[in-house]
Amino acid sequence: AWFDVAPSGRLWSVWWNNVNDHSEIWYSDDDGDTWTLSYDRGVGFASVDNIAVDRGNSNNLVAATRDDVGQAAPCGISTDGGATWTLKTPLGGAINICDTWLRWGRDGRLLGQIIGIFGGGDSHIFASDDGGDSWASKYSTGHTEDHGEIIQCGPPASALFYSYWNHAAAAGSDHIERSQDNGETWESMTLPSGPDWTA
């Protein structure tokens, strides 16, 4: 999400600063009254898409970025509560993306959901077991999507995740996938008929 809350209560946010054209990561320890800059991604990047805090460890953070042409850029990893950041391997290489959603799984696993767009191929869920140095695709929709998100359910050590996909025009239907093994395998869930899931 663009916002996340650490177990310590610290608020985290990512945004694009349209004054200096920089993508930045900020945090607040007073419920949003004041904010402190943690990381400045610099110019030439369309956005810092997403930030996620490890629900079991407030020091572990991950943030996804993309460049000006919409391709996945290196994700940022911090294991010291945002004091320092290390750039890691981009999810999906040169896939043109609309959104990237990241989550910390159980046992230090990172999960990332990439929403592919026109000219960019499929949408995927990736997993990394080495702190973001390498990523393996665990699920592909086989086509582009409009939007989506991946969430962890249950306690911090839970291996249960849900992934929502909002379909792109003429490229499939809305769907939800579930993983009960820390993102290793995914199964499709049945959506009730009738509601407009694109709203």
Backbone as JSON, one array per atom type, in Angstrom:
{
  "sequence": "AWFDVAPSGRLWSVWWNNVNDHSEIWYSDDDGDTWTLSYDRGVGFASVDNIAVDRGNSNNLVAATRDDVGQAAPCGISTDGGATWTLKTPLGGAINICDTWLRWGRDGRLLGQIIGIFGGGDSHIFASDDGGDSWASKYSTGHTEDHGEIIQCGPPASALFYSYWNHAAAAGSDHIERSQDNGETWESMTLPSGPDWTA",
  "N": [[0.84, -1.19, 0.0], [0.27, 2.36, -0.24], [0.51, 3.38, 2.2], [1.59, 2.03, 5.33], [1.54, 0.37, 8.49], [3.76, -0.14, 11.09], [4.45, -2.82, 13.47], [5.37, -1.5, 15.7], [3.94, 0.81, 15.71], [4.73, 2.9, 14.14], [4.08, 4.96, 11.34], [4.25, 4.49, 7.86], [4.89, 5.86, 4.63], [4.72, 6.26, 1.09], [5.45, 8.37, -1.65], [5.25, 10.48, -4.59], [7.08, 13.35, -5.03], [6.02, 16.22, -6.32], [7.23, 18.63, -6.43], [10.04, 18.53, -6.52], [10.31, 16.42, -8.22], [10.94, 13.92, -7.22], [10.88, 10.54, -5.99], [9.83, 9.35, -2.87], [10.27, 8.1, 0.53], [8.63, 8.22, 3.58], [8.23, 8.6, 7.19], [6.24, 8.53, 10.21], [6.08, 9.12, 13.66], [4.17, 10.1, 15.29], [1.45, 9.68, 14.82], [1.0, 10.84, 12.33], [1.2, 13.61, 12.55], [3.67, 14.88, 12.23], [6.32, 14.38, 9.83], [9.13, 12.41, 8.76], [11.79, 12.23, 6.48], [12.85, 9.24, 5.07], [13.97, 7.98, 2.85], [15.14, 8.96, -0.33], [14.38, 8.47, -3.55], [15.13, 9.8, -5.8], [15.36, 11.53, -9.04], [13.84, 10.62, -12.22], [12.3, 8.43, -11.84], [9.12, 7.04, -11.93], [7.53, 6.53, -9.73], [7.5, 5.58, -6.23], [6.02, 2.73, -5.7], [4.88, 1.19, -3.62], [4.87, 0.22, -0.19], [5.82, -2.01, 2.4], [5.66, -3.37, 5.65], [7.21, -5.76, 7.68], [5.11, -7.77, 9.47], [5.88, -9.11, 11.69], [8.25, -7.97, 12.49], [9.32, -4.86, 13.04], [11.56, -3.67, 11.97], [12.01, -4.58, 9.42], [11.52, -3.67, 6.14], [10.1, -3.19, 2.87], [10.13, -1.76, -0.36], [8.68, -0.9, -3.49], [9.62, 0.26, -6.72], [9.14, 2.01, -9.85], [10.31, 2.92, -13.12], [10.5, 5.86, -15.32], [9.4, 4.98, -17.71], [7.69, 3.06, -17.01], [8.67, 0.57, -16.32], [9.64, -2.1, -14.12], [11.66, -1.12, -11.46], [14.63, -1.37, -9.35], [13.78, -2.87, -6.22], [13.55, -1.57, -2.89], [15.15, -2.5, 0.11], [15.03, -2.57, 3.6], [16.48, -3.38, 6.68], [16.79, -2.26, 9.08], [14.83, -0.66, 10.18], [14.43, 1.45, 8.39], [16.61, 3.15, 8.5], [18.75, 2.71, 6.77], [18.84, 1.85, 3.28], [18.82, -0.71, 0.8], [19.22, -1.36, -2.62], [17.6, -3.77, -4.56], [17.13, -6.63, -6.81], [15.03, -5.98, -9.63], [11.54, -6.82, -9.75], [10.38, -9.09, -12.09], [11.93, -8.21, -14.2], [12.01, -6.67, -17.29], [9.31, -6.19, -17.54], [6.56, -4.24, -18.42], [4.77, -2.26, -16.2], [1.85, -1.55, -14.23], [1.17, -1.45, -11.53], [2.85, -2.41, -8.49], [2.77, -4.68, -5.85], [3.89, -5.42, -2.65], [4.72, -7.78, -0.08], [5.71, -8.97, 3.15], [6.28, -12.31, 3.84], [6.01, -15.41, 5.68], [8.85, -16.53, 7.59], [10.76, -14.8, 6.5], [10.3, -14.67, 3.78], [9.69, -12.85, 0.78], [6.96, -11.53, -1.01], [5.74, -10.53, -4.14], [3.49, -8.81, -6.2], [2.93, -8.19, -9.51], [1.39, -6.01, -11.74], [0.81, -6.35, -14.95], [0.82, -4.34, -17.95], [-0.32, -2.86, -21.09], [1.61, -3.95, -23.84], [3.4, -5.19, -22.21], [3.23, -7.83, -21.34], [2.45, -10.66, -19.2], [0.72, -10.68, -15.97], [2.04, -11.23, -12.72], [2.78, -13.17, -9.72], [5.49, -13.01, -7.64], [8.14, -14.56, -5.73], [10.65, -14.2, -3.23], [13.35, -15.61, -1.56], [15.73, -14.78, -0.63], [16.04, -12.23, 0.4], [15.34, -10.43, -1.62], [17.27, -10.54, -3.59], [16.97, -12.31, -5.7], [14.19, -13.42, -7.72], [11.38, -15.54, -8.11], [8.81, -16.62, -10.27], [5.63, -17.45, -9.11], [3.04, -17.54, -9.83], [0.98, -16.82, -12.64], [-1.24, -14.74, -14.43], [-1.58, -14.94, -17.12], [-2.28, -12.92, -18.79], [-2.8, -9.34, -19.24], [-3.67, -7.06, -16.54], [-5.8, -4.75, -14.77], [-5.73, -3.66, -12.11], [-4.71, -4.59, -8.75], [-4.02, -6.41, -5.69], [-2.09, -7.77, -3.0], [-2.53, -9.5, 0.01], [-1.79, -10.34, 3.43], [-3.22, -12.6, 5.69], [-4.45, -13.25, 8.99], [-2.34, -14.05, 11.88], [1.0, -12.55, 12.44], [2.85, -14.57, 11.66], [1.5, -15.99, 9.8], [0.79, -18.13, 7.0], [-1.07, -17.6, 5.14], [-2.37, -16.07, 2.31], [-4.07, -13.73, 0.22], [-4.83, -12.79, -3.11], [-5.93, -10.25, -5.13], [-7.31, -9.52, -8.31], [-8.07, -7.17, -10.71], [-9.63, -7.18, -13.71], [-8.26, -6.38, -16.95], [-9.61, -4.6, -19.77], [-11.28, -6.71, -22.0], [-9.58, -8.8, -21.4], [-9.97, -10.97, -19.76], [-11.46, -11.89, -16.57], [-12.46, -10.51, -13.34], [-10.76, -11.77, -10.48], [-9.86, -13.81, -7.62], [-7.11, -15.12, -5.94], [-5.82, -17.68, -3.77], [-3.37, -18.46, -1.37], [-2.12, -20.91, 0.75], [0.27, -21.67, 1.66], [2.39, -19.92, 2.19], [2.72, -18.48, -0.17], [3.73, -20.21, -2.1], [2.17, -21.91, -3.73], [-0.88, -21.32, -5.61], [-4.43, -20.98, -5.63], [-7.53, -20.66, -7.37], [-10.28, -18.69, -6.32], [-13.84, -18.73, -5.9], [-15.85, -16.17, -7.06], [-18.74, -14.38, -5.99], [-21.62, -14.0, -8.07], [-22.85, -11.08, -9.7], [-22.09, -8.61, -8.08], [-20.33, -5.57, -8.92], [-17.14, -5.88, -9.36], [-15.22, -4.18, -10.18], [-15.55, -1.72, -9.11]],
  "CA": [[0.0, 0.0, 0.0], [1.01, 3.61, -0.16], [0.72, 3.52, 3.63], [1.59, 0.82, 6.13], [1.78, 0.62, 9.9], [4.64, -1.14, 11.69], [4.01, -3.29, 14.78], [5.76, -0.5, 16.7], [3.03, 1.94, 15.6], [5.26, 3.88, 13.18], [3.42, 5.04, 10.05], [5.13, 4.61, 6.69], [4.19, 6.31, 3.43], [5.52, 6.52, -0.11], [4.78, 9.25, -2.61], [6.04, 11.22, -5.56], [7.13, 14.76, -4.7], [5.93, 16.93, -7.6], [8.02, 19.87, -6.37], [11.4, 18.25, -7.0], [10.24, 15.26, -9.12], [11.59, 12.79, -6.56], [10.08, 9.53, -5.29], [10.34, 9.41, -1.51], [9.68, 7.29, 1.59], [8.55, 9.02, 4.8], [7.61, 7.93, 8.33], [5.73, 9.38, 11.29], [5.96, 8.47, 14.96], [3.16, 10.81, 16.09], [0.14, 9.51, 14.17], [0.89, 11.65, 11.12], [1.32, 15.06, 12.78], [4.93, 15.29, 11.59], [6.89, 13.32, 9.0], [10.57, 12.43, 8.58], [12.22, 11.57, 5.25], [13.7, 8.06, 5.27], [14.7, 7.64, 1.62], [14.83, 9.74, -1.53], [14.75, 7.64, -4.72], [15.72, 10.67, -6.81], [14.6, 11.79, -10.25], [13.88, 9.59, -13.25], [11.47, 7.3, -11.46], [7.73, 7.48, -11.95], [6.95, 6.48, -8.39], [7.67, 4.45, -5.32], [4.66, 2.2, -5.81], [4.31, 0.42, -2.53], [5.76, -0.09, 0.93], [5.26, -3.02, 3.29], [6.42, -3.65, 6.85], [7.09, -7.12, 8.2], [4.2, -7.73, 10.62], [6.54, -9.72, 12.83], [9.49, -7.27, 12.81], [9.19, -3.48, 12.56], [12.78, -3.23, 11.29], [12.04, -5.08, 8.05], [10.66, -2.95, 5.21], [10.38, -3.36, 1.45], [9.43, -0.77, -1.18], [8.81, -1.15, -4.92], [9.65, 1.44, -7.56], [9.18, 1.82, -11.3], [10.95, 4.07, -13.75], [9.64, 6.77, -16.07], [8.74, 4.31, -18.83], [6.76, 2.08, -16.46], [9.27, -0.73, -16.07], [9.99, -2.34, -12.72], [13.0, -0.71, -11.06], [15.03, -2.13, -8.16], [13.04, -2.66, -4.98], [14.39, -1.18, -1.78], [15.01, -3.32, 1.3], [15.65, -2.06, 4.83], [16.37, -4.31, 7.81], [17.12, -1.49, 10.28], [13.79, 0.32, 10.44], [14.46, 2.58, 7.46], [17.82, 3.97, 8.65], [19.46, 2.52, 5.51], [18.11, 1.09, 2.27], [19.63, -1.38, -0.21], [18.46, -1.65, -3.82], [17.66, -5.17, -4.94], [16.74, -6.98, -8.17], [13.64, -5.67, -9.99], [10.6, -7.91, -9.97], [9.89, -9.26, -13.43], [12.81, -7.7, -15.24], [11.58, -5.56, -18.14], [7.85, -6.16, -17.7], [5.91, -2.94, -18.23], [3.86, -2.48, -15.1], [0.95, -0.52, -13.75], [1.32, -1.43, -10.07], [3.56, -3.5, -7.83], [2.39, -4.82, -4.45], [4.86, -6.24, -1.95], [4.38, -8.2, 1.27], [6.58, -9.91, 3.83], [5.64, -13.55, 4.21], [6.58, -16.11, 6.83], [10.24, -16.97, 7.5], [11.57, -13.88, 5.71], [9.96, -14.67, 2.34], [9.07, -11.67, 0.19], [6.03, -11.79, -2.1], [5.48, -9.35, -4.94], [2.49, -8.95, -7.26], [3.13, -7.22, -10.58], [0.26, -5.82, -12.64], [1.29, -6.04, -16.29], [-0.05, -3.5, -18.77], [-0.17, -2.99, -22.53], [2.97, -4.08, -24.34], [4.31, -5.64, -21.18], [3.11, -9.24, -20.98], [1.54, -11.18, -18.18], [0.81, -10.26, -14.58], [2.64, -12.33, -11.97], [3.17, -13.12, -8.32], [6.86, -13.48, -7.48], [8.61, -14.79, -4.37], [12.09, -14.14, -3.01], [13.77, -16.19, -0.29], [17.07, -14.3, -0.33], [16.02, -10.8, 0.68], [15.14, -9.63, -2.81], [18.36, -10.67, -4.56], [16.42, -13.02, -6.86], [12.74, -13.61, -7.65], [10.84, -16.63, -8.91], [7.38, -16.5, -10.49], [4.83, -18.51, -8.5], [1.7, -17.54, -10.43], [0.79, -15.88, -13.73], [-2.61, -14.7, -14.92], [-1.59, -15.23, -18.55], [-2.68, -11.73, -19.55], [-2.68, -8.09, -18.49], [-4.7, -6.75, -15.56], [-5.89, -3.33, -14.49], [-5.26, -3.38, -10.75], [-4.73, -5.75, -7.87], [-3.31, -6.27, -4.43], [-1.84, -9.01, -2.29], [-2.62, -9.24, 1.44], [-1.58, -11.45, 4.35], [-4.31, -12.71, 6.65], [-4.1, -13.99, 10.19], [-1.26, -13.5, 12.7], [2.2, -12.22, 11.67], [3.52, -15.75, 11.12], [0.55, -16.72, 8.95], [1.17, -18.47, 5.63], [-2.27, -17.41, 4.33], [-2.38, -14.84, 1.52], [-5.05, -13.58, -0.84], [-4.42, -11.89, -4.18], [-7.06, -9.78, -5.92], [-6.96, -9.03, -9.65], [-9.12, -6.45, -11.43], [-9.27, -7.51, -15.08], [-8.16, -5.36, -17.99], [-10.66, -4.73, -20.78], [-11.16, -7.79, -22.98], [-8.43, -9.64, -21.08], [-10.29, -11.88, -18.68], [-12.44, -11.44, -15.59], [-11.94, -10.31, -12.01], [-10.57, -13.05, -9.79], [-9.11, -13.84, -6.38], [-6.33, -16.33, -5.74], [-5.47, -17.91, -2.38], [-2.22, -19.32, -1.06], [-2.09, -21.33, 2.15], [1.61, -22.2, 1.93], [3.38, -18.83, 2.15], [2.9, -18.0, -1.53], [4.38, -21.19, -2.98], [1.16, -22.3, -4.72], [-2.06, -20.46, -5.58], [-5.64, -21.58, -6.15], [-8.55, -19.68, -7.68], [-11.46, -18.64, -5.46], [-15.07, -18.42, -6.62], [-16.46, -14.89, -6.73], [-20.2, -14.37, -6.16], [-22.06, -13.3, -9.27], [-23.7, -9.9, -9.49], [-21.43, -7.35, -7.74], [-19.35, -4.99, -9.83], [-15.88, -5.95, -8.65], [-14.31, -3.14, -10.67], [-15.83, -0.44, -8.44]],
  "C": [[0.88, 1.24, 0.0], [1.27, 3.98, 1.29], [0.81, 2.14, 4.26], [1.95, 1.2, 7.56], [2.64, -0.5, 10.46], [4.06, -1.63, 13.02], [4.33, -2.31, 15.9], [4.81, 0.69, 16.73], [3.51, 3.01, 14.64], [4.49, 3.8, 11.87], [4.45, 5.21, 8.95], [4.31, 5.03, 5.49], [5.19, 6.51, 2.3], [4.74, 7.46, -1.01], [5.79, 9.89, -3.55], [5.93, 12.7, -5.24], [7.14, 15.56, -5.99], [6.64, 18.27, -7.58], [9.41, 19.63, -6.94], [11.47, 17.03, -7.9], [10.98, 14.06, -8.54], [10.55, 11.84, -5.99], [10.68, 9.33, -3.91], [9.59, 8.47, -0.57], [9.77, 8.1, 2.89], [7.96, 8.18, 5.93], [7.18, 8.95, 9.38], [5.61, 8.56, 12.56], [4.92, 9.15, 15.86], [1.81, 10.84, 15.39], [-0.07, 10.46, 13.0], [0.97, 13.14, 11.32], [2.58, 15.62, 12.14], [5.52, 14.09, 10.86], [8.39, 13.53, 8.83], [10.93, 11.65, 7.31], [13.17, 10.43, 5.57], [14.55, 7.77, 4.04], [14.2, 8.47, 0.46], [15.32, 8.96, -2.74], [15.34, 8.47, -5.84], [14.85, 10.8, -8.04], [14.72, 10.62, -11.2], [13.08, 8.36, -12.92], [10.04, 7.78, -11.31], [7.13, 7.48, -10.56], [7.63, 5.42, -7.55], [6.27, 3.89, -5.15], [4.06, 1.76, -4.48], [5.33, 0.23, -1.43], [5.06, -1.09, 1.84], [6.22, -3.26, 4.44], [6.17, -5.09, 7.26], [6.24, -7.08, 9.47], [4.81, -8.38, 11.86], [7.81, -9.01, 13.27], [9.45, -5.87, 12.2], [10.42, -2.98, 11.81], [12.82, -3.62, 9.83], [11.02, -4.36, 7.17], [11.07, -3.27, 3.78], [9.53, -2.36, 0.67], [9.71, -1.05, -2.65], [8.79, 0.16, -5.68], [9.5, 1.05, -9.02], [9.72, 3.09, -11.93], [9.98, 4.85, -14.62], [8.92, 6.12, -17.24], [7.87, 3.15, -18.33], [7.34, 0.7, -16.23], [9.67, -0.86, -14.61], [11.44, -1.93, -12.48], [13.38, -1.48, -9.8], [14.15, -1.83, -6.96], [14.02, -2.32, -3.87], [14.1, -2.04, -0.56], [15.71, -2.61, 2.46], [15.43, -3.08, 5.94], [16.72, -3.61, 9.13], [16.11, -0.36, 10.51], [13.82, 1.55, 9.59], [15.66, 3.49, 7.61], [18.67, 3.89, 7.38], [18.62, 1.66, 4.59], [19.1, 0.5, 1.27], [18.74, -1.7, -1.41], [18.7, -3.08, -4.26], [17.15, -5.38, -6.36], [15.29, -6.6, -8.46], [12.79, -6.92, -10.13], [10.24, -7.95, -11.45], [10.75, -8.69, -14.53], [12.22, -6.52, -15.99], [10.08, -5.53, -18.39], [7.34, -4.74, -17.49], [4.79, -3.11, -17.22], [2.99, -1.27, -14.81], [1.1, -0.35, -12.25], [2.18, -2.59, -9.62], [3.15, -3.5, -6.37], [3.34, -5.8, -3.8], [4.36, -6.58, -0.56], [5.51, -9.08, 1.84], [5.77, -11.15, 4.2], [6.28, -14.14, 5.45], [8.03, -16.48, 6.56], [11.07, -16.1, 6.56], [11.28, -13.88, 4.22], [9.31, -13.35, 1.94], [8.16, -12.1, -0.95], [5.75, -10.48, -2.83], [4.5, -9.65, -6.06], [2.68, -7.82, -8.27], [1.91, -7.2, -11.48], [0.79, -5.41, -13.99], [0.29, -5.21, -17.07], [0.33, -3.67, -20.23], [1.31, -3.04, -22.92], [3.93, -4.72, -23.35], [4.14, -7.08, -20.75], [2.21, -9.51, -19.81], [1.72, -10.47, -16.84], [1.22, -11.47, -13.74], [2.61, -12.08, -10.47], [4.55, -13.76, -8.21], [7.16, -13.71, -6.0], [10.13, -14.72, -4.34], [12.4, -14.69, -1.63], [15.18, -15.76, 0.1], [17.11, -12.78, -0.17], [15.91, -9.91, -0.53], [16.26, -9.7, -3.83], [17.89, -11.38, -5.83], [14.95, -13.29, -6.62], [12.33, -14.75, -8.57], [9.33, -16.45, -9.05], [6.65, -17.71, -9.91], [3.43, -18.6, -9.11], [1.68, -16.5, -11.54], [-0.66, -15.92, -14.18], [-2.69, -15.05, -16.4], [-2.0, -14.05, -19.41], [-2.49, -10.49, -18.68], [-3.84, -7.95, -17.51], [-4.75, -5.23, -15.39], [-5.27, -2.98, -13.13], [-5.28, -4.66, -9.94], [-3.99, -5.46, -6.59], [-3.15, -7.64, -3.81], [-1.83, -8.69, -0.79], [-2.35, -10.51, 2.22], [-2.69, -11.45, 5.38], [-3.86, -13.54, 7.85], [-2.97, -13.32, 10.95], [-0.01, -13.25, 11.87], [2.9, -13.42, 11.03], [2.64, -16.55, 10.16], [1.13, -16.96, 7.56], [0.01, -18.26, 4.67], [-2.25, -16.05, 3.64], [-3.53, -14.89, 0.51], [-4.54, -12.55, -1.85], [-5.63, -11.54, -5.04], [-6.57, -9.21, -7.24], [-8.2, -8.41, -10.29], [-8.77, -6.52, -12.92], [-9.14, -6.28, -15.97], [-9.24, -5.62, -19.03], [-10.31, -5.83, -21.77], [-9.99, -8.73, -22.67], [-8.72, -10.57, -19.91], [-11.29, -11.28, -17.71], [-11.77, -11.24, -14.24], [-11.8, -11.65, -11.3], [-9.74, -12.86, -8.53], [-8.4, -15.18, -6.28], [-5.97, -16.43, -4.25], [-4.25, -18.81, -2.28], [-2.24, -19.63, 0.42], [-0.71, -21.87, 2.56], [2.69, -21.14, 1.71], [3.72, -18.4, 0.73], [3.53, -18.96, -2.5], [3.43, -21.64, -4.08], [-0.08, -21.45, -4.51], [-3.24, -21.18, -6.21], [-6.69, -20.5, -6.34], [-9.73, -19.82, -6.73], [-12.67, -18.27, -6.31], [-15.64, -17.09, -6.14], [-17.98, -14.98, -6.89], [-20.58, -13.58, -7.4], [-22.88, -12.08, -8.86], [-22.95, -8.63, -9.16], [-20.49, -6.88, -8.83], [-18.02, -4.91, -9.1], [-14.89, -4.91, -9.14], [-14.51, -1.84, -9.94], [-14.77, -0.13, -7.38]]
}
